[in-house]
Amino acid sequence: MTADHTAPRPHILIVITMADIGGAQVHVRQILAGLGGEFRFTLVTGAEDYLSREARALGVEVILLDELVRPIRPLADLRAVGALKRLIRQRRPGLVHAHSFKAGLVARIAARLEGVPSLFTAHGWAFTTGAPLAQRIIGLALESVICRLCAGVIVVSRHDEALARRWRVGRDDRRHLVSNAADPVIQSSRPNPVNPQLITVGRLTPVKNQVMLLRVMRRLADNVRLFIVGEGVERQRLEAAISELRLEDRVILAGEVIDTGVHLAASTVFVLSSDFEGLPVSILEAMSAALPVVATAVGGVPEAVVDGETGFVVPRRDEVAFAARVQELLEHPDRALAMGSAGKRRYTAQYTPERFLTDMRRVYLGILGG
């Protein structure tokens, strides 16, 4: 389908709490970059960071709302609803598209109050298996109500689709499965056979449980290195654990890296130790670089990583099994290479931006009446 440049583009207001680099933000950037010729986007976010800069570079209007904060803060959240309500009334978009739990709550309420249809993308449900109990209870209670307010809900994995059906969150006829995608990594894996490197990419947060990877490293040979890409609240804890476990010469905290391709290409295995997930874009990027993956079997991870074919999935927080699977790939480089190649084929078949944008376009036009 080609855009009709003689007609005005439908206006979509995209709302996301934080603009720092992460899977949801990469997902939004793909929408802005890939569908900007067909839809007019305005990005609303809580602070200046990666996504707001990328949006401006794409010619997208960016509006910063100080009231839009990540933690649950009732007074700030009410102010955020009011601010978004005023903005929607001024701009009158055809659709409000909210991303992730917090932005999803305030944006859907504001849109409903102004009579504008809303769409919500759940980048992993707040009530998913493995999340803290209090979060699961509150998340389920809120989503059971709020999902009924919107014109559509997007889930990024079959796991999240099944959760929504199980707990009757939202209407089945308004739920859409649109799997995440990753921009392809141009460089394919060319690992160092003498000093193999593991790599993980993600925010340094308790959810990602990178501390477990440090314990895994203690079970591997001294020549194995771990490259951790990301920034966040867990940095000090990780630094302390690296010192305590005497891993200073084997673990690198690289901070935020926008283009991870070179580092993926230099690695032997991609690892992810999360306690819960939606469908991690970082894994899809690794697969596009022909890297085998060892990851915890949470959320949509087992949908992307076919156990024994493109890598291995292991139970959550099982560092013994995790280390054993990594060791297996390090000891059998031919098998690691074959798994990486299989992963790249799987990425090409299912997780490209082209497939993702086709699915997103269909959802947008279905709600907008195109």
C-alpha positions in Angstrom: 0.0 0.0 0.0 1.3 3.5 -0.9 0.4 6.7 0.9 -2.1 9.1 -0.7 -0.1 12.3 -0.6 -3.1 14.4 -1.7 -5.1 13.7 1.5 -4.2 14.9 4.9 -2.4 12.3 7.0 -4.4 11.0 10.0 -3.0 12.5 13.2 -1.8 10.0 15.9 -0.7 11.2 19.4 1.9 8.7 20.8 2.3 8.8 24.5 5.1 7.0 26.4 6.3 7.8 29.9 10.1 7.8 29.4 12.3 8.4 26.4 15.4 6.6 27.5 16.6 3.8 25.3 14.8 0.5 25.8 12.6 -1.9 23.9 9.4 0.1 24.0 11.3 3.2 22.8 12.9 1.4 19.9 9.5 0.0 19.1 8.0 3.6 19.0 11.0 4.8 16.9 10.3 2.1 14.3 6.7 3.4 14.0 7.7 7.0 13.7 10.4 6.2 11.1 8.4 3.6 9.1 4.9 5.1 9.0 5.6 8.8 9.1 4.8 9.2 5.4 1.3 7.8 6.0 0.4 9.2 9.4 1.2 12.5 11.2 2.7 11.7 14.6 3.1 13.8 17.7 5.2 12.3 20.5 4.3 13.0 24.1 6.8 11.9 26.8 8.0 12.8 30.3 11.6 13.9 29.7 14.2 14.6 27.1 16.2 11.6 26.1 17.0 9.1 23.3 13.5 8.8 21.8 12.7 12.5 21.9 15.9 13.3 20.1 15.3 10.5 17.5 11.7 11.8 17.0 12.9 15.4 16.3 15.5 14.1 13.9 12.6 12.4 12.0 10.7 15.7 11.9 8.1 14.6 14.5 6.7 17.1 17.0 7.7 16.3 20.6 5.8 17.5 23.6 7.4 17.1 27.1 5.0 16.7 30.1 6.6 17.0 33.4 3.6 15.3 35.1 4.3 12.1 33.1 6.4 10.1 35.5 7.1 6.3 35.8 6.3 5.6 39.4 2.6 5.5 40.5 2.1 8.9 42.1 -1.7 9.6 42.4 -1.5 13.4 42.4 1.0 13.6 39.6 -1.0 11.0 37.7 -4.2 13.1 38.0 -2.2 16.2 36.8 -1.0 14.1 33.9 -4.5 13.1 32.9 -5.5 16.7 33.0 -2.6 17.8 30.9 -3.2 15.1 28.3 -6.9 15.9 28.3 -6.2 19.5 27.5 -3.6 18.5 24.8 -6.0 16.1 23.2 -8.8 18.8 23.2 -6.4 21.3 21.5 -4.9 18.9 18.9 -7.9 16.6 18.3 -5.9 13.7 17.0 -7.7 10.8 15.3 -6.1 8.3 17.7 -4.1 8.3 20.9 -1.6 5.5 21.0 -0.2 4.8 24.5 2.8 2.6 25.3 3.5 0.7 28.5 1.6 0.5 31.8 1.8 4.0 33.3 1.4 6.0 30.1 -1.3 3.6 29.1 -3.4 4.4 32.2 -3.3 8.2 32.0 -3.6 8.4 28.2 -6.5 6.0 27.9 -8.4 7.9 30.6 -7.7 11.3 29.0 -8.7 10.1 25.6 -11.9 8.6 26.8 -12.8 11.8 28.6 -12.3 13.7 25.3 -14.1 11.2 23.2 -11.0 10.2 21.1 -10.3 6.5 20.4 -7.2 5.1 22.1 -4.9 2.2 21.4 -2.6 0.6 24.0 0.5 -1.4 23.5 1.4 -3.6 26.4 5.1 -4.2 26.3 4.7 -7.1 28.7 1.7 -7.0 31.1 2.1 -5.5 34.6 0.5 -8.7 35.9 2.8 -11.1 34.0 4.3 -14.2 35.6 7.4 -13.3 37.6 6.5 -9.8 38.4 6.3 -8.8 42.1 3.0 -9.9 43.7 1.8 -6.4 44.5 2.4 -5.2 41.0 0.5 -8.2 39.6 -2.5 -7.6 41.8 -2.7 -3.8 41.1 -1.8 -4.2 37.4 -4.5 -6.8 36.8 -7.2 -4.8 38.7 -6.4 -1.6 36.7 -6.0 -3.3 33.3 -9.3 -5.2 33.7 -11.1 -1.9 33.8 -8.9 0.4 31.7 -8.6 -2.0 28.7 -12.4 -1.7 28.3 -12.0 2.0 27.6 -9.9 1.8 24.5 -10.5 0.9 20.8 -7.7 -1.6 20.7 -5.0 -3.3 22.6 -1.7 -4.6 21.1 0.2 -7.5 22.7 3.7 -8.2 21.5 3.8 -11.9 22.2 1.6 -15.0 22.2 2.4 -15.3 25.9 0.8 -11.9 26.6 -2.2 -12.8 24.4 -2.7 -15.9 26.4 -2.5 -13.9 29.7 -5.1 -11.4 28.5 -7.4 -14.2 27.5 -6.9 -16.1 30.8 -7.7 -13.1 33.0 -10.3 -11.6 30.6 -8.4 -8.4 30.2 -10.0 -6.4 27.3 -12.2 -7.7 24.5 -11.0 -10.5 22.3 -12.2 -8.7 19.2 -10.2 -5.6 20.0 -6.9 -7.3 20.8 -4.1 -7.5 18.2 -1.0 -9.6 18.2 1.8 -7.5 16.7 5.2 -9.1 17.6 8.1 -6.8 18.2 10.8 -6.4 15.5 14.4 -5.3 15.4 16.4 -3.3 12.9 18.8 -5.8 11.4 22.4 -5.8 12.6 24.6 -5.5 9.5 27.6 -7.3 11.0 27.3 -11.0 11.6 29.0 -12.6 14.6 32.7 -13.1 14.3 33.7 -14.2 17.9 37.1 -14.4 19.3 37.8 -18.1 19.9 40.6 -17.5 22.4 38.7 -15.1 24.7 35.0 -15.7 24.1 32.6 -12.9 25.0 29.1 -13.0 26.3 26.9 -10.0 25.7 23.7 -8.8 27.3 21.7 -5.6 26.4 19.1 -4.0 28.6 18.4 -1.5 31.3 20.3 -2.1 34.6 17.2 -2.8 36.6 16.1 -5.5 39.1 13.8 -6.9 36.4 16.7 -7.8 34.1 18.6 -9.5 37.0 22.1 -8.9 35.6 23.5 -9.9 39.0 22.6 -13.5 38.1 24.9 -13.2 35.1 27.8 -12.3 37.4 27.2 -15.5 39.4 27.1 -17.4 36.1 30.5 -15.9 35.2 32.0 -17.5 38.4 31.0 -20.9 36.9 32.8 -20.3 33.6 36.5 -20.4 32.7 38.6 -17.3 33.4 39.1 -16.5 29.7 35.3 -15.8 29.2 34.3 -12.1 29.2 30.9 -10.5 29.8 30.0 -7.2 28.1 26.9 -5.5 29.7 25.3 -2.8 27.6 22.8 -0.5 29.4 22.4 2.0 32.2 20.1 2.2 35.2 19.5 2.1 38.9 21.3 -1.2 39.4 24.8 0.1 38.3 26.1 0.6 41.8 24.9 -2.8 42.9 26.5 -4.4 39.9 29.7 -2.6 40.5 29.8 -3.9 44.1 29.0 -7.4 43.0 31.7 -7.3 40.4 34.2 -6.3 43.0 33.0 -8.9 45.5 33.1 -11.7 43.0 36.5 -10.5 41.7 35.3 -10.1 38.2 36.9 -6.7 37.4 39.0 -8.2 34.6 36.2 -10.2 33.1 33.1 -7.9 33.1 32.6 -4.6 31.3 29.8 -2.2 32.2 29.6 -0.4 28.9 26.8 2.0 29.7 24.3 3.0 27.0 25.3 2.2 23.5 23.0 3.3 20.7 24.5 1.1 18.0 25.3 -2.3 19.5 26.1 -4.0 16.2 29.9 -4.0 16.5 29.7 -5.4 20.0 27.2 -8.1 19.0 29.5 -9.1 16.1 32.5 -9.5 18.5 30.5 -11.8 20.8 30.0 -15.5 21.0 26.7 -15.8 22.9 23.9 -13.4 23.7 22.6 -13.8 27.2 19.5 -12.5 29.0 18.6 -13.3 32.6 15.3 -11.4 33.1 12.8 -12.3 35.7 9.9 -11.2 33.4 9.7 -9.8 29.8 7.3 -9.0 27.0 9.3 -9.9 23.8 12.8 -8.4 24.1 14.0 -6.4 21.1 17.6 -7.1 22.3 17.2 -10.8 21.6 15.8 -10.1 18.1 18.8 -7.9 17.4 21.1 -10.7 18.5 19.4 -13.2 16.3 19.7 -10.8 13.3 23.5 -10.8 14.0 23.5 -14.6 13.9 24.3 -15.0 17.6 23.0 -18.0 19.6 21.0 -17.0 22.6 20.8 -18.3 26.2 17.9 -16.7 28.1 15.5 -17.3 30.9 12.1 -18.8 29.7 10.0 -15.7 30.6 7.3 -13.9 28.6 7.7 -14.2 24.9 11.3 -15.3 25.0 10.6 -19.0 24.2 8.6 -17.8 21.1 11.7 -16.2 19.6 14.4 -18.5 21.0 13.6 -22.1 19.9 15.2 -24.2 22.6 17.9 -26.4 21.1 17.6 -24.9 17.7 18.4 -21.1 17.9 19.8 -21.2 21.5 18.6 -22.4 24.9 15.9 -21.2 27.3 16.3 -22.1 31.0 14.1 -21.6 34.1 14.0 -18.2 35.7 16.8 -17.6 38.2 18.4 -21.0 37.6 22.0 -20.0 37.3 23.3 -23.6 37.3 21.3 -24.5 34.2 22.1 -21.1 32.6 25.9 -21.6 33.1 25.7 -25.2 31.8 24.0 -24.1 28.6 26.5 -21.3 28.0 29.3 -23.7 28.6 27.8 -26.1 26.1 27.9 -23.5 23.4 31.5 -22.4 24.3 32.7 -26.0 24.1 30.9 -26.7 20.8 31.6 -23.7 18.5 30.2 -25.5 15.5 26.9 -25.9 17.2 26.9 -22.3 18.4 27.5 -21.2 14.8 24.7 -23.4 13.5 22.3 -22.1 16.2 23.2 -18.5 15.3 22.5 -19.1 11.7 19.2 -20.7 12.5 18.4 -17.7 14.7 19.1 -15.3 11.8 16.8 -17.3 9.5 14.1 -17.1 12.2 14.6 -13.4 12.6 14.3 -12.9 8.8 11.1 -14.9 8.6 9.3 -13.3 11.6 10.9 -10.3 13.2 11.8 -7.8 10.6 10.7 -4.1 10.6 8.8 -4.7 7.3 6.5 -7.3 8.9 6.0 -5.2 12.0 5.1 -2.1 10.0 2.6 -4.0 7.9 0.9 -5.2 11.0 0.9 -1.8 12.7 -0.5 -0.1 9.6 -3.4 -2.6 9.5 -4.2 -1.9 13.2 -4.1 1.9 12.7 -6.3 1.9 9.6 -8.8 -0.5 11.2 -9.3 1.8 14.1 -9.2 5.0 12.1 -11.7 3.6 9.6 -9.2 3.6 6.7 
